[in-house]
Amino acid sequence: MPATPQSLSDSATCPGISWRRGCPSKLRPAEAARRAAAEVAAITFRAAATDYVAAHEAGWKNEKHRAQWTSTLATYAYPVFGTQRW
């Protein structure tokens, strides 16, 4: 089925209409899900945990809490599944 023109208002009211009409600029939902899963799968547990600590350490009351998180992850979590991709 060839792509058909669509108005901006059509795509605003129904986000899924683009791929149904064959718009080449939009990904089909299944393809978008596969790409998102591939990006997430490329992250190791160690990288995700490091990012989490960096993002949340400002909310912890003192330096001791950051050190506890980092130490606990390094001692118990990283040796078991630190290099696993999630």
Secondary structure per residue as TSV (DSSP state, phi and psi in degrees):
chain	resnum	aa	ss	phi	psi
A	1	M	-	360.0	124.9
A	2	P	-	-70.8	154.4
A	3	A	-	-67.3	139.1
A	4	T	-	-112.3	147.2
A	5	P	-	-65.7	152.4
A	6	Q	-	-141.6	154.7
A	7	S	-	-87.7	161.1
A	8	L	H	-63.1	-35.1
A	9	S	H	-66.7	-33.7
A	10	D	H	-61.8	-46.2
A	11	S	H	-72.3	-26.9
A	12	A	H	-72.5	-35.2
A	13	T	H	-83.3	-25.3
A	14	C	-	-140.1	92.2
A	15	P	T	-57.1	-28.8
A	16	G	T	-80.3	-5.8
A	17	I	H	-66.6	-30.5
A	18	S	H	-59.3	-51.8
A	19	W	H	-71.4	-29.0
A	20	R	H	-66.9	-31.5
A	21	R	T	-91.1	2.3
A	22	G	T	84.9	24.9
A	23	C	-	-67.4	119.1
A	24	P	T	-69.8	-17.0
A	25	S	T	-82.0	-10.4
A	26	K	S	-108.9	142.8
A	27	L	-	-83.7	147.8
A	28	R	-	-71.1	150.0
A	29	P	H	-54.8	-41.2
A	30	A	H	-64.7	-40.7
A	31	E	H	-68.1	-40.2
A	32	A	H	-62.4	-40.2
A	33	A	H	-65.6	-41.3
A	34	R	H	-62.8	-43.1
A	35	R	H	-66.0	-40.8
A	36	A	H	-64.3	-40.9
A	37	A	H	-65.2	-37.4
A	38	A	H	-66.4	-38.4
A	39	E	H	-66.5	-42.4
A	40	V	H	-67.5	-38.5
A	41	A	H	-65.2	-18.9
A	42	A	T	-80.2	-4.6
A	43	I	-	-96.0	129.6
A	44	T	B	-83.9	161.6
A	45	F	H	-61.0	-41.3
A	46	R	H	-59.2	-44.4
A	47	A	H	-65.3	-42.4
A	48	A	H	-65.4	-41.8
A	49	A	H	-66.3	-40.4
A	50	T	H	-63.2	-42.7
A	51	D	H	-63.4	-40.0
A	52	Y	H	-62.3	-48.2
A	53	V	H	-60.6	-44.8
A	54	A	H	-61.9	-38.0
A	55	A	H	-74.4	-28.3
A	56	H	H	-108.2	-8.7
A	57	E	G	-65.2	-24.4
A	58	A	G	-65.4	-27.5
A	59	G	G	-84.5	-10.0
A	60	W	S	-80.9	143.5
A	61	K	S	-66.7	-33.3
A	62	N	S	-150.2	174.0
A	63	E	H	-61.8	-28.7
A	64	K	H	-60.9	-38.6
A	65	H	H	-64.1	-42.9
A	66	R	H	-62.0	-42.5
A	67	A	H	-64.4	-37.4
A	68	Q	H	-65.5	-44.8
A	69	W	H	-60.8	-50.5
A	70	T	H	-61.2	-44.2
A	71	S	H	-65.4	-43.7
A	72	T	H	-63.7	-43.6
A	73	L	I	-62.2	-44.3
A	74	A	I	-66.3	-35.8
A	75	T	I	-79.2	-43.6
A	76	Y	I	-109.0	-40.2
A	77	A	I	-87.6	-49.9
A	78	Y	H	-59.4	-41.7
A	79	P	H	-62.5	-29.2
A	80	V	H	-85.7	-50.9
A	81	F	H	-141.8	33.1
A	82	G	T	-66.3	-31.0
A	83	T	T	-98.3	-2.1
A	84	Q	-	-69.0	143.7
A	85	R	B	-93.4	135.1
A	86	W	-	-114.0	360.0
